[in-house]
Amino acid sequence: MTRRQWAAALCGLFALILALSGLMVMAHLGHSCLGEDCPLCAALSHWELLRRLGALAALVCLALSGATASKTVQALRQAPRISFSLVSLRVKLSN
């Protein structure tokens, strides 16, 4: 799997988590709580935790990709400049 495919899979997973958590909260917004051991409140709490972990994973991936990109840019800046011209390629110009 390439980096682009991994990034697309992570973005898709994050979007799915956000969508499902939003739907879960909207579907049960005004539920009548059964008390301390309410299974719906526990499920909503788990969805909120999953959403926060997904956001944390997205931030970590963003930081890692930023670090990789900055290393690549720095390496390209330090690379020697190569310019190609007809003279450097030793092209014979004759009529």
DSSP file with accessible surface (Angstrom, degrees, kcal/mol):
  #  RESIDUE AA STRUCTURE BP1 BP2  ACC     N-H-->O    O-->H-N    N-H-->O    O-->H-N    TCO  KAPPA ALPHA  PHI   PSI    X-CA   Y-CA   Z-CA
    1    1 A M              0   0  148      0, 0.0     2,-0.0     0, 0.0     0, 0.0   0.000 360.0 360.0 360.0 132.8    0.0    0.0    0.0
    2    2 A T     >  -     0   0   80      1,-0.1     4,-2.2     4,-0.0     5,-0.2  -0.294 360.0-106.2 -81.8 170.0    1.4    3.4   -0.9
    3    3 A R  H  > S+     0   0  193      1,-0.2     4,-2.7     2,-0.2     5,-0.2   0.879 120.6  54.8 -62.7 -38.6    1.4    6.4    1.3
    4    4 A R  H  > S+     0   0  212      1,-0.2     4,-2.3     2,-0.2    -1,-0.2   0.897 108.4  48.2 -64.2 -38.3   -1.3    8.0   -0.7
    5    5 A Q  H  > S+     0   0  103      2,-0.2     4,-2.4     1,-0.2    -1,-0.2   0.893 111.6  50.1 -68.8 -39.2   -3.5    5.0   -0.2
    6    6 A W  H  X S+     0   0  148     -4,-2.2     4,-2.6     2,-0.2    -2,-0.2   0.916 111.3  49.0 -63.0 -43.1   -2.8    4.9    3.6
    7    7 A A  H  X S+     0   0   51     -4,-2.7     4,-2.5     2,-0.2    -2,-0.2   0.921 111.8  48.6 -63.7 -42.1   -3.6    8.6    3.8
    8    8 A A  H  X S+     0   0   65     -4,-2.3     4,-2.5     2,-0.2    -2,-0.2   0.906 111.7  49.9 -64.5 -40.0   -6.9    8.1    1.9
    9    9 A A  H  X S+     0   0   49     -4,-2.4     4,-2.5     2,-0.2    -2,-0.2   0.924 112.1  47.3 -65.5 -42.4   -7.8    5.1    4.2
   10   10 A L  H  X S+     0   0   73     -4,-2.6     4,-2.5     2,-0.2    -2,-0.2   0.910 112.8  48.8 -66.0 -40.4   -7.1    7.1    7.3
   11   11 A C  H  X S+     0   0   89     -4,-2.5     4,-2.5     2,-0.2    -2,-0.2   0.911 112.2  49.1 -65.3 -41.0   -9.1   10.1    6.1
   12   12 A G  H  X S+     0   0   44     -4,-2.5     4,-2.4     2,-0.2    -2,-0.2   0.908 111.6  48.9 -63.7 -42.0  -12.0    7.8    5.2
   13   13 A L  H  X S+     0   0   96     -4,-2.5     4,-2.5     2,-0.2    -2,-0.2   0.919 111.9  48.8 -63.8 -43.0  -11.9    6.2    8.6
   14   14 A F  H  X S+     0   0   60     -4,-2.5     4,-2.4     2,-0.2    -2,-0.2   0.921 111.9  48.8 -64.0 -42.7  -11.8    9.5   10.3
   15   15 A A  H  X S+     0   0   54     -4,-2.5     4,-2.6     1,-0.2    -1,-0.2   0.898 111.0  50.8 -64.4 -38.8  -14.8   10.8    8.2
   16   16 A L  H  X S+     0   0   99     -4,-2.4     4,-2.8     2,-0.2     5,-0.3   0.922 109.8  49.9 -64.6 -42.2  -16.7    7.6    9.0
   17   17 A I  H  X S+     0   0   20     -4,-2.5     4,-2.5     1,-0.2     5,-0.2   0.931 112.4  47.5 -62.1 -45.2  -16.1    8.0   12.7
   18   18 A L  H  X S+     0   0   67     -4,-2.4     4,-2.2     2,-0.2    -2,-0.2   0.926 113.7  47.2 -62.1 -44.0  -17.3   11.6   12.6
   19   19 A A  H  X S+     0   0   53     -4,-2.6     4,-2.5     2,-0.2    -2,-0.2   0.934 114.2  45.9 -65.1 -45.0  -20.4   10.7   10.6
   20   20 A L  H  X S+     0   0   72     -4,-2.8     4,-2.4     2,-0.2    -1,-0.2   0.894 112.9  49.3 -67.9 -37.7  -21.4    7.8   12.8
   21   21 A S  H  X S+     0   0    9     -4,-2.5     4,-2.3    -5,-0.3    -1,-0.2   0.913 112.1  49.0 -68.8 -38.2  -20.8    9.6   16.0
   22   22 A G  H  X S+     0   0   30     -4,-2.2     4,-2.5    -5,-0.2    -2,-0.2   0.920 112.7  47.5 -64.4 -42.2  -22.8   12.6   14.8
   23   23 A L  H  X S+     0   0  109     -4,-2.5     4,-2.4     2,-0.2    -2,-0.2   0.898 111.2  51.6 -65.1 -39.1  -25.7   10.3   13.7
   24   24 A M  H  X S+     0   0   42     -4,-2.4     4,-1.4     2,-0.2    -2,-0.2   0.926 112.6  44.8 -64.5 -43.8  -25.6    8.4   17.0
   25   25 A V  H  < S+     0   0   61     -4,-2.3    -2,-0.2     1,-0.2    -1,-0.2   0.926 114.9  48.1 -67.2 -42.8  -25.9   11.6   19.0
   26   26 A M  H >< S+     0   0  141     -4,-2.5     3,-0.9     1,-0.2     4,-0.2   0.878 109.6  52.9 -66.2 -36.3  -28.6   13.1   16.8
   27   27 A A  H 3< S+     0   0   73     -4,-2.4    -1,-0.2     1,-0.2    -2,-0.2   0.838 121.6  29.9 -69.1 -31.7  -30.6    9.9   16.9
   28   28 A H  T >< S+     0   0   73     -4,-1.4     3,-1.0    -5,-0.2    -1,-0.2  -0.129  79.5 126.8-121.3  39.3  -30.6    9.7   20.7
   29   29 A L  T <  S+     0   0  136     -3,-0.9    -1,-0.1     1,-0.3    -2,-0.1   0.919  82.3  29.6 -66.1 -44.8  -30.5   13.4   21.6
   30   30 A G  T 3  S+     0   0   81     -4,-0.2    -1,-0.3    -3,-0.2    -4,-0.0  -0.170  84.6 152.4-111.2  43.5  -33.5   13.5   23.9
   31   31 A H    <   -     0   0   58     -3,-1.0     2,-0.8     1,-0.1    -3,-0.1  -0.320  51.3-113.6 -73.1 154.5  -33.5   10.0   25.2
   32   32 A S        -     0   0  105      2,-0.0     2,-0.1    -2,-0.0    -1,-0.1  -0.789  35.5-132.4 -89.6 112.9  -35.0    9.3   28.6
   33   33 A C        -     0   0   72     -2,-0.8     3,-0.1     1,-0.1    -1,-0.0  -0.428   7.7-150.9 -70.9 138.1  -32.0    8.2   30.8
   34   34 A L        -     0   0  139      1,-0.3     2,-0.3    -2,-0.1     3,-0.2   0.475  51.2 -98.7 -87.4  -5.3  -32.5    5.0   32.8
   35   35 A G  S >  S-     0   0   41      1,-0.2     3,-1.0     3,-0.0    -1,-0.3  -0.910  73.0 -17.1 127.0-149.8  -30.1    6.1   35.6
   36   36 A E  T 3  S+     0   0  191     -2,-0.3    -1,-0.2     1,-0.3    -2,-0.0   0.824 132.6  46.7 -69.0 -33.0  -26.6    5.3   36.4
   37   37 A D  T 3  S+     0   0  144     -3,-0.2    -1,-0.3     4,-0.0     3,-0.1  -0.157  74.4 155.5-103.1  40.4  -26.2    2.2   34.2
   38   38 A C    <>  -     0   0    7     -3,-1.0     4,-1.8     1,-0.2     5,-0.1  -0.529  33.0-156.4 -71.5 119.7  -27.8    3.6   31.1
   39   39 A P  H  > S+     0   0   88      0, 0.0     4,-2.3     0, 0.0    -1,-0.2   0.847  92.4  54.5 -67.6 -30.1  -26.5    1.6   28.1
   40   40 A L  H  > S+     0   0   34      2,-0.2     4,-2.7     1,-0.2     5,-0.2   0.916 107.0  49.2 -70.5 -40.6  -27.2    4.5   25.7
   41   41 A C  H  > S+     0   0   53      2,-0.2     4,-2.2     1,-0.2    -1,-0.2   0.896 111.7  50.6 -63.6 -37.9  -25.2    7.0   27.8
   42   42 A A  H  X S+     0   0   44     -4,-1.8     4,-2.3     2,-0.2    -2,-0.2   0.913 110.7  48.6 -65.4 -41.7  -22.3    4.4   27.8
   43   43 A A  H  X S+     0   0   29     -4,-2.3     4,-2.4     2,-0.2    -2,-0.2   0.917 111.3  49.6 -64.5 -42.7  -22.5    4.0   24.1
   44   44 A L  H  X S+     0   0   37     -4,-2.7     4,-2.2     1,-0.2    -1,-0.2   0.892 110.0  51.7 -63.6 -37.4  -22.5    7.8   23.5
   45   45 A S  H  X S+     0   0   76     -4,-2.2     4,-2.3    -5,-0.2    -1,-0.2   0.908 109.8  49.2 -65.2 -40.2  -19.5    8.1   25.8
   46   46 A H  H  X S+     0   0  125     -4,-2.3     4,-2.7     2,-0.2    -2,-0.2   0.892 110.0  50.9 -66.0 -40.1  -17.7    5.4   23.8
   47   47 A W  H  X S+     0   0   64     -4,-2.4     4,-2.5     2,-0.2    -1,-0.2   0.908 110.0  50.2 -63.2 -39.7  -18.5    7.2   20.5
   48   48 A E  H  X S+     0   0   61     -4,-2.2     4,-2.4     2,-0.2    -2,-0.2   0.926 111.7  47.8 -65.1 -41.8  -17.2   10.5   22.0
   49   49 A L  H  X S+     0   0   99     -4,-2.3     4,-2.6     2,-0.2    -2,-0.2   0.922 111.8  50.2 -63.6 -42.9  -14.0    8.7   23.1
   50   50 A L  H  X S+     0   0   74     -4,-2.7     4,-2.3     2,-0.2    -2,-0.2   0.902 110.1  50.6 -63.2 -38.9  -13.6    7.1   19.6
   51   51 A R  H  X S+     0   0   79     -4,-2.5     4,-2.2     2,-0.2    -1,-0.2   0.928 111.5  47.5 -65.4 -42.2  -14.1   10.5   18.0
   52   52 A R  H  X S+     0   0  162     -4,-2.4     4,-2.3     1,-0.2    -2,-0.2   0.898 111.7  49.9 -67.2 -38.6  -11.5   12.1   20.2
   53   53 A L  H  X S+     0   0   93     -4,-2.6     4,-2.6     2,-0.2    -1,-0.2   0.879 109.6  52.2 -66.5 -36.7   -9.0    9.2   19.5
   54   54 A G  H  X S+     0   0   13     -4,-2.3     4,-2.3     2,-0.2    -2,-0.2   0.906 109.6  48.5 -63.6 -41.0   -9.7    9.6   15.8
   55   55 A A  H  X S+     0   0   35     -4,-2.2     4,-2.3     2,-0.2    -2,-0.2   0.907 111.6  50.1 -65.4 -39.6   -8.9   13.3   16.0
   56   56 A L  H  X S+     0   0  100     -4,-2.3     4,-2.4     2,-0.2    -2,-0.2   0.922 110.3  49.7 -64.2 -42.7   -5.7   12.5   18.0
   57   57 A A  H  X S+     0   0   50     -4,-2.6     4,-2.5     1,-0.2    -2,-0.2   0.896 109.9  51.5 -63.1 -39.0   -4.7   10.0   15.3
   58   58 A A  H  X S+     0   0   42     -4,-2.3     4,-2.4     2,-0.2    -1,-0.2   0.909 110.1  49.0 -64.7 -39.8   -5.3   12.5   12.6
   59   59 A L  H  X S+     0   0  111     -4,-2.3     4,-2.6     2,-0.2    -2,-0.2   0.902 111.1  49.7 -66.2 -39.8   -3.1   15.1   14.4
   60   60 A V  H  X S+     0   0   73     -4,-2.4     4,-2.7     2,-0.2     5,-0.2   0.936 112.0  47.9 -64.4 -43.9   -0.3   12.6   14.8
   61   61 A C  H  X S+     0   0   51     -4,-2.5     4,-2.5     1,-0.2     5,-0.2   0.903 111.7  50.5 -63.5 -39.4   -0.5   11.6   11.2
   62   62 A L  H  X S+     0   0  117     -4,-2.4     4,-2.3     2,-0.2    -1,-0.2   0.923 111.4  47.8 -64.7 -42.0   -0.5   15.3   10.2
   63   63 A A  H  X S+     0   0   63     -4,-2.6     4,-2.3     2,-0.2    -2,-0.2   0.918 112.9  48.4 -65.6 -41.8    2.6   15.9   12.4
   64   64 A L  H  X S+     0   0  111     -4,-2.7     4,-2.3     2,-0.2    -2,-0.2   0.908 112.6  47.3 -66.2 -40.4    4.4   12.9   11.0
   65   65 A S  H  X S+     0   0   65     -4,-2.5     4,-2.5    -5,-0.2    -1,-0.2   0.888 111.5  51.9 -69.3 -34.4    3.7   13.9    7.4
   66   66 A G  H  X S+     0   0   40     -4,-2.3     4,-2.5    -5,-0.2    -2,-0.2   0.906 109.9  49.0 -66.1 -39.5    4.8   17.5    8.2
   67   67 A A  H  X S+     0   0   44     -4,-2.3     4,-2.0     2,-0.2    -2,-0.2   0.918 112.9  47.4 -65.5 -41.1    8.1   16.2    9.6
   68   68 A T  H  X S+     0   0   51     -4,-2.3     4,-2.1     1,-0.2    -2,-0.2   0.914 112.6  49.3 -65.8 -42.4    8.7   14.0    6.6
   69   69 A A  H  X S+     0   0   52     -4,-2.5     4,-2.6     1,-0.2    -2,-0.2   0.905 109.9  50.7 -65.2 -40.1    7.8   16.9    4.2
   70   70 A S  H  X S+     0   0   70     -4,-2.5     4,-2.4     1,-0.2    -1,-0.2   0.886 109.6  50.7 -67.7 -35.8   10.1   19.3    6.0
   71   71 A K  H  X S+     0   0  145     -4,-2.0     4,-2.3     2,-0.2    -1,-0.2   0.905 111.3  49.1 -65.1 -39.1   13.0   16.8    5.9
   72   72 A T  H  X S+     0   0   76     -4,-2.1     4,-2.3     2,-0.2    -2,-0.2   0.931 111.9  47.5 -66.1 -44.2   12.4   16.3    2.2
   73   73 A V  H  X S+     0   0   68     -4,-2.6     4,-2.1     1,-0.2    -2,-0.2   0.918 112.2  50.3 -63.4 -41.6   12.4   20.1    1.5
   74   74 A Q  H  X S+     0   0  109     -4,-2.4     4,-1.6     1,-0.2    -1,-0.2   0.910 110.3  49.6 -64.3 -41.1   15.5   20.5    3.6
   75   75 A A  H  X S+     0   0   59     -4,-2.3     4,-0.9     1,-0.2    -1,-0.2   0.892 110.6  50.3 -65.1 -38.7   17.3   17.8    1.7
   76   76 A L  H  < S+     0   0  120     -4,-2.3     3,-0.3     1,-0.2    -1,-0.2   0.864 108.6  52.2 -68.2 -34.5   16.3   19.3   -1.6
   77   77 A R  H  < S+     0   0  189     -4,-2.1    -1,-0.2     1,-0.2    -2,-0.2   0.840 111.4  46.7 -68.7 -32.6   17.5   22.7   -0.6
   78   78 A Q  H  < S+     0   0  144     -4,-1.6    -1,-0.2    -5,-0.2    -2,-0.2   0.601  89.7 105.1 -86.0 -10.4   20.9   21.3    0.4
   79   79 A A  S  < S-     0   0   45     -4,-0.9     2,-0.1    -3,-0.3    -3,-0.0  -0.388  83.9-100.2 -69.4 145.2   21.2   19.3   -2.9
   80   80 A P        -     0   0  116      0, 0.0     2,-0.4     0, 0.0    -1,-0.1  -0.400  37.4-114.8 -66.5 143.3   23.7   20.7   -5.4
   81   81 A R        -     0   0  219     -2,-0.1     2,-0.5    -4,-0.1    -4,-0.0  -0.648  29.4-164.5 -80.8 130.1   22.1   22.7   -8.2
   82   82 A I        -     0   0  124     -2,-0.4     2,-0.5     2,-0.0    -3,-0.0  -0.966   4.2-171.3-117.2 122.1   22.5   21.1  -11.6
   83   83 A S        -     0   0  104     -2,-0.5     2,-0.5     2,-0.0    -2,-0.0  -0.948  10.2-149.8-115.0 135.2   21.8   23.2  -14.6
   84   84 A F        +     0   0  152     -2,-0.5     2,-0.3     4,-0.1     3,-0.0  -0.887  25.2 159.1-104.9 129.8   21.7   21.6  -18.0
   85   85 A S     >  -     0   0   59     -2,-0.5     4,-2.0     1,-0.1     5,-0.1  -0.885  55.0-101.0-136.4 172.4   22.7   23.7  -21.1
   86   86 A L  T  4>S+     0   0   97     -2,-0.3     5,-2.6     1,-0.2     4,-0.2   0.882 123.4  50.5 -64.6 -32.9   23.8   22.8  -24.5
   87   87 A V  T >45S+     0   0  126      3,-0.2     3,-1.2     1,-0.2    -1,-0.2   0.929 110.2  47.7 -71.2 -44.0   27.4   23.5  -23.5
   88   88 A S  T 345S+     0   0   62      1,-0.3    -1,-0.2     2,-0.1    -2,-0.2   0.827 112.6  49.7 -68.7 -26.3   27.2   21.3  -20.4
   89   89 A L  T 3<5S-     0   0  101     -4,-2.0    -1,-0.3     2,-0.1    -2,-0.2   0.452 111.5-126.6 -85.8  -3.6   25.7   18.5  -22.4
   90   90 A R  T < 5 +     0   0  225     -3,-1.2     2,-0.5    -4,-0.2    -3,-0.2   0.903  42.2 175.0  57.9  47.0   28.5   19.0  -25.0
   91   91 A V      < -     0   0   70     -5,-2.6     2,-0.6    -6,-0.1    -1,-0.2  -0.700  28.4-131.8 -82.6 130.7   26.1   19.4  -27.9
   92   92 A K        -     0   0  182     -2,-0.5     2,-0.8     2,-0.0    -5,-0.0  -0.738  17.4-161.2 -88.1 118.7   28.0   20.2  -31.1
   93   93 A L        +     0   0  133     -2,-0.6     2,-0.4     2,-0.0    -1,-0.0  -0.863  26.9 152.0-102.3 101.5   26.3   23.1  -32.9
   94   94 A S              0   0   89     -2,-0.8    -2,-0.0     0, 0.0     0, 0.0  -0.985 360.0 360.0-133.2 146.5   27.4   23.2  -36.5
   95   95 A N              0   0  218     -2,-0.4    -2,-0.0     0, 0.0     0, 0.0  -0.593 360.0 360.0 -92.5 360.0   25.8   24.5  -39.6
